[in-house]
Amino acid sequence: MDSKAPSTIYDVADKVGVSISTISRYLNSPEKVNTGTAERIKTAMDELGYIPQGNTGSRQQRQIGRIGVLSPFFPAPSFMSRLQGVSAALHQSRYEMIVYAVDSPEQLDEYLHSVPFTKRLDGLIVMSMRISHEAAGRLLKTGLPVVGIEYHNEAFDCIEADNVRGGELAAMHLLELGYARCGFIGEANMQAFSLQPSQSRFEGFSRALAEAGHPIADVHVRLGDFDVEDARALAGELLDLSDRPRSIFAMSDLQAIGALKAARDRKLRVPEDVAILGFDDIEAAGYIDLSTVSQSLRDSGLLAGRLVMERIAEPGRPIKTVRLEVKIVRRSTT
């Protein structure tokens, strides 16, 4: 049995008699390599049985396609659910998923300005990212198929959830159950390059409450960081008020979990003393029996994966926008 280790880029460089950087240049931008050298590299790769690994290789040279996902560098469960959907869509096809986590506007700009970045990919999914008109124009000129999740651009396919409607449904749900005098916990510190829907959800929530004759008081609104412990502190402030809210709508399930902890700290019964409603319907929401507004997270990733593969197969087909249903999932906290 042949146990010979797979050939590496170093083996190819030694066989051709060139530097590693020349081989790398050939893999990423073959047009920048002298024709004779390029032919020798290709022949050496064939003879050695070398298979490009990782994030190298032009589209034409690869047998397995690559779909990139641009995502904020933030391990929110909602993002992970979407990525699971994308992965499931690509699993049965000859595509692999490469996630590019972005933690600053400069890094996002660097990716979008990089020609090798787009040449390494067959398609791109932009997840919850705000891209400038100029950057979108550059992407469009490359011909790279692009699909947005929560990012809307008329030039690209996109998947959207109606966050305003989700807020309206949250208000209607709490009022129908007799939980008037509502509170809200949202996000204050949003990254400049990421799309966080706290404001849209609050817009729908507050408008529906006002129209029903139960406007939300400013003192019952708290904004803070997107994490459980900060939400726990904010909810504690609400629950310590003399006229504490009868219910709390959190703009995310993570923050709703923080509110649940705050209620437990005070020995309050949920929902008998205070009802709590989240948004997203992450996997953990089902485990802890949290009522929430579902926006079909996994489905959004699944559809995005399918849309980008359809766009690769049929580049000229009409642009498609898919708006996913938002709905209340009632569990034991309301």
N, C-alpha and C positions, 0 to 999 in steps of 0.2 A: 504494500500500500504506500502510495507516494505521500510523504508527510512534509514535503517541501513547503516552506512558508511562502505566502503570497508575495509577489513582487511589489516593490515600493517605488516611490518617486526617485529615490536615491539610486536604485538599480537602473532605472531608465536613464538618469543623468550620466551614470558611469558608462553605460553601453554606447550612448550617443557621443559622449565626450564634451558635454556642455554643463553649465551650472544649474543648480536647483532652481534658481530664479527664472532661467530660460524655460524649463519644463513648466513651472507654474504659470508663466506668461502664456505659453502655448495652451494650457488647460483653460485659462480664463479669457484670453483674447488672442486666439490663434492668428488673426489677421495681422498682429503686430510682430509675428515671428517670420524671419526669412523663409521663403518657400522651400528651399532645399533643406534647411534645418527642420522645418515642420514635417517634411516627408520622412526624414530620418527618425524623428521622434515618434511619428505614427507607426513606422515599421518596427521600431524597438518595442513599443507598447504591445503591438500584435505578437511579436516573437516571445516577449516575456509574459504575456497574458496579464498585463497590468490593467487593473480596473480603477479609475479615479474614485477616491473616497472623499467623504465629507462634502464641504461646500465648494467644490471645484468642478470644472468642466463646463463647456459651453452647452447650450441646449441641443445643438446638432450632434454632439459627441456622446450624449448620455442615452442609455436605454430606459432608465427610470427617471420619470419626471419629478420636478420639485415645485411644491407650492409653498410660498413664503407667507408667514402671518406676522404682520406688524402689530404689536400689542404693548400697552403701557406696562412698564416694569412694576407690576403690582399683583401679588398672588391672590387676588380676590377669587373666591369660589365661583362667582358668576363667570369670570374669564375662563377658569378651568373647565366649567361645564360646556362652554362654547367650543373650546379646543377639543374636548372629547367628541363633540359632534363633527367638527372638521375632520378629525382623525378617522372617525367611523366612515365618513363619506369617501375618503381617499383609500381606505384599507383594501377595498376590493379592486382598485385600479392600480396602475403602475405609477403611482405618485407617492412621494414621501413629503412629510410636513416639516418645515424648518421655521421655528419661532424666533423672531427678532424682538427681544424685549427692549423697550425704549424708556430711558429714565431722564431724558432732558430734551428740550427743543433742539439743541445743537446736534444731539445724536440722531434724532429723527431727520433733521435736515441733511446730515451726512449720508444717511442711507439713501434718501431720495435723490441726492445729487450724484450718487455713485453709479457710474455706468456698469462696472463689474457686478454690482448688486442686482441690477435688473437682468443682466445677461446670464446670471446663474440660475434664474428662476423661469418657470414656465407660466406661472400665474401668481397673483398676490392677493391676499385678503387683508384688508385694513380693519382692525377691530378696535372700536371705541377710541379712535385717534382723530384729532383735528388737523387736516392737511390744508395748506394754503392753496389759493387758486393757482399760483405760479407753479408750485410743486405738482399739483394735479395735472396741469398742462404738460409738464415734462414727462410724467408717467404716461399720459395719453400718447405723446409723440413716440415713445419707445415701442408702442404696440403691445405692451404687456397686458394681458387680461387682468383686470382689477375688480374685486368685489368688496363692497363696504358692509360692515356690520355696525349699525348705529351711525356710521359715517355716510352722509348722503351727498352725492354729486351726480348731476344729470348725465354725465358722460360715462358713468360706471353702473354696473348692476349693484343693487344694495338690498340689505335685509334690515327692516326697521321694526321696532315695537313702539306702540303709541303710549309714551310715558304720561302725557297729559290725561289721556283716557284712563290709564291705570290709576292715577291719583283720584279721578272722579269716582271710579268704581270703589276705591278704598273708602271714600267719604260716604257713599251710598250704603255700603255694607255696614259700616259702624252705626250710621243713623237708623237703618232698618232694624238693627238689633237693640236699639234704645241706648246707645253709648254716646249720646251727645255730650258736649264739652270735650272736644277732641284736642289732643296735642300732636305735635309733629317733631320728629328728629331728622335732620338732614345733614348734608355735607357742606362745610364752609371752605375748606382748603383744597380747591380743585387745581390740578396741574394744568399749565397753560396749553399743553399739547394733547391732553386727553379729554374725552367727552364723558362727563359725569352728569346724569340726568336728574339730580336732586331738585333743581329749580323747576323743571317741567312737571315733575310729579307733585311738587308743592302747589304749583299753579292750578292743576286740575283739582287737587284736594281742597284747596281754600276756596276756589270758585264754586264747587259743588256744595260746600258747607254754607257759603253765603247765600246761594240761591235757595237753599232749604230753610233759611232763617236761623242758622246756627253758625255765624261767622267765627272763625278761629281768632282768639285773642293773641296779641303779640307776646304776652307773657307765657303763652303755652307753646311757643316755637323755640327750638334750640338747634343750633348748627355747630358742628364740630368735625373732628377727624373721622375718617372712615375706618373705625375699628371698634371692637367689642367694648374695651375698657373705657374709651372716651364716651361711647354711647351710654354705658352704665352710669357714668358720672352725670351726664346730661339728663338722663331719665330720672336719676335721683333728685336732681333739682326740681324737675316737674312734680314728682311724687311728694316732695316735701312742702309744696305750696299749700296754703290754707284752702285754696279752691283748686286742688289738683285736678287734672283732666280725668275724665271717666274712661278715656281710651287714648292710646298712643299709636300713631301711624309712623313707622320708621321707613325711610326711603330705601332701605336695604335689609335683607334678612340678618346680616351681621349686626347691624345696629339694633334690630329687634331683639336679638339674643342678649345684647347688653341691657336693653330695657327689661327683659325677663329677669335678668340677674338683679337689677335694681329693685324690682318688685319683690323678689324672693328675700333680698336683704332686709326689707321692711315688713316681712311676714304678710304681704298682701296677696290675696287670692286672685288668680287669673283664670277666667275673665270676671269672676264675681265682683271683685273690687276695682280692677282695672283691666280692660281688654287691650291686647297688643296685636298689631298687624304689621307684617313685614312686606317686602317687595323683592322678587326674583324667583322664589321657589327653588333655592339651592338644595342639594341633596340632604344637607343637615336639617333643613326645615321639616322634612318628613319624619326624621328620626326623633325630633323633639316635639312633634305635633304642633308646629307653629302655623297659624293662619297667615296667608300671604297672598300677594298678587303675582300670579305666574306670567312670565313673558316668554315661555318656551325656549329657555336658554340653549339646551342641547340641540333643539330643532333649528335654531338660528345658525349654529355652526354647521350642522348637517346640510342645510340648504345652501349656505355659502360655499361649502366644498363642492356641492353638485353644480352650482351656478358657474364657478370658476372653471370647472372641467368642461361644462357645456360651451362656455365662451372660447376655450382653447379649441374645441372641436369645430365650432361654428363662429368664427370671429365677426362675421357680418350680421348676425341675428340682432333683432331689436333689443334695446336696453330694457332690463326688467327690474322693477322694484317690488319687493314682497313685504307686505306689512303683516306681521304676525299678530295673532289674537292675544289680548291680555285678558285675564279672567281671575276671579277670586277663587282661591282654594281655601275653604273653611276647615279649620281643624279646631283643636281644643282651646286656643287662646282668644277666641272671639265668640 
